[in-house]
Every structure is written in C-alpha cells, then in structure tokens.
Amino acid sequence: MNLAVVLVLFLLPWAVALVKVHHHHLDSGAVGLAATFSLGLPALWLAVAGYLDGRRPEHAAKLTIGQVADQLAIAVGAQWEAEARVRRLNDPYPLPVSWAAADASLAGSWESLVKLASSGAGWPKPPSAGTWASALDDLAGAGGELADVLARVPTGRLVVLGEPGSGKTMLMIRLVLDLLARRTGGEPVPFLASIAAWNPAEQDLRNWLGAQLLLDHPALATPAPAGRTEPDQAASLLESRLILPILDGLDEIPEEIRGPAISRINDALRAGEHVVVTCRTQQYRDAVRPPGGIGATLRGFAAVELQRLDAAAVRNYLLEDASGPTAEARWNPVLAALGTEIPAGQALRTPLMVGLARVVYSPRPGELSGTGPEPRELLELPDRAAVEARLLDAFIPAAYRHDRDSRWNARDAEGWLVVLSRHLQQTIGSPDLAWWQLPRAVPGFMLAAGIVLGVALGTVGWLAGWVLGGFGIGRGTVSRIATGTLLAAASVAVGVAAVKLRESPGPVRGIRWQLPSPGDLLVWLAIIAFCGGFGFLDFSGILPGSGPKSSLVAGLVDGSILGAVFGILLWGFQQRGSPLDLSSALSPRGALAGDRNTGIALGAMAGAGVAVVITALAEVAKEGAPGIEYGIAAGVLFGIAGSFAVARWPSYGMARIWLALHHRLPWSLSDFLADAHRRGVLRQAGAVYQFRHLELQHRLASRPEM
C-alpha cells in the first residue's frame, strides 16, 4: 500500500508539469517545483505513515506478551546452541563441573531466604512441600543439575562463585540451554548478559537489561502488545517478569563501583523475580566483606562455589578427546601428574586450562601425530603460574596452525589480537568487543575525523561557491571567494558536528519515525539559521528590486524549507527494529550491515532532498540561471554529513582504515573476527564478540603491540 502511494505522489507533480507543457510551456521554475514536490510528498507520506503505524494499537496486538516470550526463547536457544558448538561444549561431552555451598558469610541465611519467599510482600504462593531444598548444603551438584538446583532455591536467586577459569561462563551457557529445554510456553526466558558492560553509576539495571535485549534482539523494539503501556516489547517482557537475567562477570565491574552495583541489583529486583549472578570468589568476598569497610550483600541470594575438577574426570576427558592410541600415549606423562602437587597437575584442575591444553596438544583431523608440541613439556615448568602462562601463550598459534585455507597466519593474527585486547583493557574497560567502539582505539579520532570530513566537504563547498559566486552575491572574484569561503567554513562545522553528535551507545538498525529530541531540535534550528543566513546573502542582488528586507525573507524561506526537509528525512526518524524476525538473534555482522544500510539510505535521502530543494529554489529565484551546481554541492555535503550523524558505520570505517594503514589491524576486520570466532579464540554474545576467556584477554593485553 505504501509503495503504491509513494509512486502516485512521486509521479503526480510531473503529471501536472506535463499538462502545463501541453497547454503552455515548461520553464525551469516548473521543473524545479515538480522535482521538489515529487521528492517531498513521498517523504512526508512515509514519515507520517510510519509514525501513525507505530501508534496503532492493532499493530502491536498481533502477538501477546507470552507469544513474544516464546519467540524470544527460540532465538536465545539458537544463539547459545551455535556458541556451544563453536566452544565444543558437547565434544566429546561437557566437562563435569561440580559445586558446593559457598562460605555462609557470603550469602544470607537459609532461614531468611525461606521467610522472604514464603511470606514476603508480593511474593507468589509457595510451592508444595518438598520442592525447596532444606538447607544450603543441599544445593551441591554437578554437570547439568544447576537448573534443578536453581528451582530448589526458595527465592530463585543464586550467586555462582569460582576462581578464574573454573568454568562459570560455560556453566551459564549450559544453564541457559537446560532451562530452555524444560521451559513451557509463557514461562520466563533465560537471558545471558555480560554485566561488565553495565555502569551502575549511570544506568538502572532494568534499563540496561532492556538496552541489552534490544541490542541482541532488535525486533523487540516493536511496540508493546495492545493494552500495555511500555514503549516496546523488551520493556514489556521485563515488566511482565518474563526475563530470567543471568548476569555473568560481576567481578569484571571496576572494584570501586562493585559494591554500589550489588546495591543497585538489590534495588532493581522485585518480589518473585529470579536471577543468577556469577563472580570470582575473592572479588565477591572483597565486596561483601571488605576489610575495614561496610560491605554490600545480594539480598535473598543463595551462593554456591565451583570446585576444582576431579583428576579422574580430567584424565577420562583428555583420553576420550584423543584420537587413537598414539594420541593417547602422548598424554600419559601428564596424566600421571594429575592429582599430585606437580605444577602441571595443579594447573589442569580448571576447565579453562584443560580446554586450552586440548587445543594446544591434541592433533586435529588431518594433522600428523607428533608434528605439534608435546604435552610432556608442561612437566618441565617450575610452577603452576608458568604452566598457565605457557598454555595461554600457545593457544593462539595452536588455533591457527595447519590451516591451509586461512587468510591469516598465526603471527599476524596474534599481533592484531593484542591490539584488540589492549583496546578493551585500556580504553573500553569492558570485555565486549563492539565494532562501533573501534574509533576509540584511534587517539583523538572523533575530532580528527570531523576535521577530515569537514575539509573534504569544505573543498567541494568552496569549488561550488566559486562557481556560484558569479550568480550569487556579485559577479567578481571577491564574491566568488566570499561565497566559497562561507560554504567551506560551514562544511567544516557540519563535518565536526556530524561526527561528534552521534557518540551513541550502539548501532542503528532501521527506520521508524519519531519526534526529534531537544538536542536534535537545536541542530535543526542551527541548520535553518545557517541556510537562512546563506540564503540572505545568496538572494540579495538576485531578486528583482530586492533589498535587505526581501532578501531576509527569501533567505528564511530557503533555510526553513531546507531545514524542514533535512529534519524530516534525517532526524525525524528513529533507528530501531530491524531485523523484524524475533526468532533470530542479531550477530556483529548483522548489526554492522543494518547500521551501514540505514546510514547510506538516510544519507542518500537527506542529500537528494537537499539537492532537489536547493536546485529548485535557485532555478526559480534566479529566473533560469544555473543552480544545479549549488544543489549538488549542498546535497553531497548534507548527504555525507547526514550518514555520519545517523550511523556508526562511517566512523567505524574511517577508524578501520586508519588502523589498517598503520598495520595494527587487518583490512578485512569483520572477516578476521568471524574467523577468530570460528576457531574458538573469540566467543559471540549477541551483537558483540568477547575473548574466549578474560584471562586470555589479560594475557594478550599485557604484551606490547607487535
């Protein structure tokens, strides 16, 4: 329907112009007006139609909130099943991680949990007798039992503690998959998120969770179902308690705000809401029981602590993973050290180190046995720290070895991964490797990019001003220089503003109309003021009998029309909601593609609108004098600046080129990251990547750039 209306509105002005040709003649003014209306009317229709469509109750009533949760569960399951395959979680089988009750001082008493769940204000009616555990010690378990353990906690709130590399994140992935496997329609959906990306000093936990849901599943930006007051489906899911947050990595929040983060988690939780939090044991202890200070405890939470792997379980796992007697024999010297005080035996008691060891020392399909490093070299190292360092250092070369089809060798890949890890460690302060934050890896990038863009656009503006000077303010060289300089200065300002204005937290993902924000209104008014001022200079001396008053009026008309078109086409839209398939999660490449397509589309729309309006006005006002150069220059200027202002892709592209020219990152960065994910070097969490483990990120970041 919209397409048909757009075509009619586009062709209607030209039909009127053809009638004018048939009866009289077609002058340049008619051409300009026809072009202006043929672009403006469809744009106005799409803006209004998009706005009204988002406001119609029936648009949001297609799915109930329970059905939205069911579709989200499909997407979450597919997302983490794919990640489990990459991480070889079930190859040959999951490592048997076990846990026991944590130190009683790190959690509330069992009696307080029971009282809160059974008599707390607003809490649901307690289940039948025997459903809950009778004491904290009854929560001990192993393997896939964590979903059952969570159900036996009276409050449904659990803290999972463990030392570095003890398998917390992989256990959470398994928990998500196990909860989804037993979930029935309309029940809460487990949502795993890295809490390190949350800044509790600036953002409420519920708002942050909503933003994470929209980032990973942008289709949740669809308006809430009929009868609900929330702005979108993500907020409705949270308000309906249909999201079970699994917050991974509380220890990755900076120490100085970890205590306040715990308090804000307590404040955000409502009666009956379930949640799981993971943290390193020592960091949680320091936050809960700080020496000489006042701690903050997660209220209503039970706490369990992951145990070191059993030596027999590690032995059986490595032998099962080995391919044949020859490969098994390579492991025998190390297997004999398991469970002893030998450094190698002590190191191979955590899932992280066992996982690294199998990658480094187990031959892959197609590799000749004996061609790679031998496991027995671990027995020659002096202490556990040296063994762990050896495994971390050998992991990247092992991940890239013997791959004839690879575009990248291990040395180059390791150097680029060092750059990325240092970027996360020193600049971002988060484990989330988001492509839209790459410009921050370039010192002073935002200002420099704005200046480069402004100078480039200013050159176009100056050349156009030189041509137009003869038709504008006057006829001589001075007028050409003045007009060109004015356009150049304005172009530099627009370039800097376009890059600086959009330091947004994430990529754009589509087009949906909304009223502009106060900040956008200020930019809009600035555009009108600039265009009005230039119009005053441009029209003075052109309009018959024009004086300051008529020139000012003409300039304000020029600026207002241009500002209105630019505002409707650029800042009158809200970038959200694509892809619309709720049953699929967004990937980093999908986020990049959506941002790029949206930026190009809106930039082209803004540039075309500005070019047509300026050309038409110049043609009409100048009574046939050429105005096409002015229109093209203005269209290019605002089109490119508009793309920078709306999307993150142009800034990312400039930063990527700069880093590639300086040999700090590969040219095909997106392909490199996807390949690193396929090799298990990176893991994917929705629209961002993370290093396989924080310890690997820390180890790489400690090295100088190669």
Secondary structure, 3 states (H helix, E strand, C coil): CHHHHHHHHHHHHHHHHHHHHHHCCCCHHHHHHHHHHHHHHHHHHHHHHHHHHHHCHHHHCCCCHHHHHHHHHHHHHHHHHHHHHHCCCCCCCCCCCEEEECCHHHCCCHHHHHHHHHHCCCCCCCCCCCCCCCCHHHHCEEHHHHHHHHHHCCCCEEEEEECCCCCHHHHHHHHHHHHHHHCCCCCCEEEEEEHHHCCCCCCCHHHHHHHHHHHHCHHHHCCCCCCCCCCCHHHHHHHCCCEEEEEECHHHCCHHHHHHHHHHHHHHCCCCCCEEEEEEHHHHHHHHCCCCCCCCCCCCCEEEEECCCCHHHHHHHHHHHCCCHHHHHHHHHHHCCCCCCCHHHHHCCCHHHHHHHHHHHCCCCCCCCCCCCCHHHHHHCCCHHHHHHHHHHHHHHHHCCCCCCCCCCHHHHHHHHHHHHHHHHHHHCCCCECHHHHHHHCCCHHHHHHHHHHHHHHHHHHHHHHHHCCCCCCCCHHHHHHHHHHHHHHHHHHHHHHHHHCCCCCCCCCCEECCCCHHHHHHHHHHHHHHHHHHHHHHCCCCCCCCHHHHHHHHHHHHHHHHHHHHHHHHCEECCCCCCCCCCCCCHHHHHHHHHHHHHHHHHHHHHHHHHHHHHHHHHHCCCCCCHHHHHHHHHHHHHHHHHHHCCHHHHHHHHHHHHHCCCCCCCHHHHHHHHHHCCCEEEECCEEEECCHHHHHHHHCCCCC
